[in-house]
Amino acid sequence: MAYSVTLKAGLKDVVLPNGGRYQGGDVVVLSDEHYGVIPASTRTAVFSAEAVVTVPAA
């Protein structure tokens, strides 16, 4: 399982657990592991949208 998240507009240089640096409005797919380490309060503050997505097996 993975999560597609959209960062809130206006944010700059947000570093997520996957090691990437993102800007407001970016849409990022995070693994269950990376998503799971982000506290719920941080998710609310940083993400404007979240959705569970299916990632095909490699």
Protein Blocks (a to p, Z undefined) as FASTA:
>chain_A
ZZdddddehiahiacfkopacdehiacdddfklmmmpcfklmmmmpmbdcddddddZZ
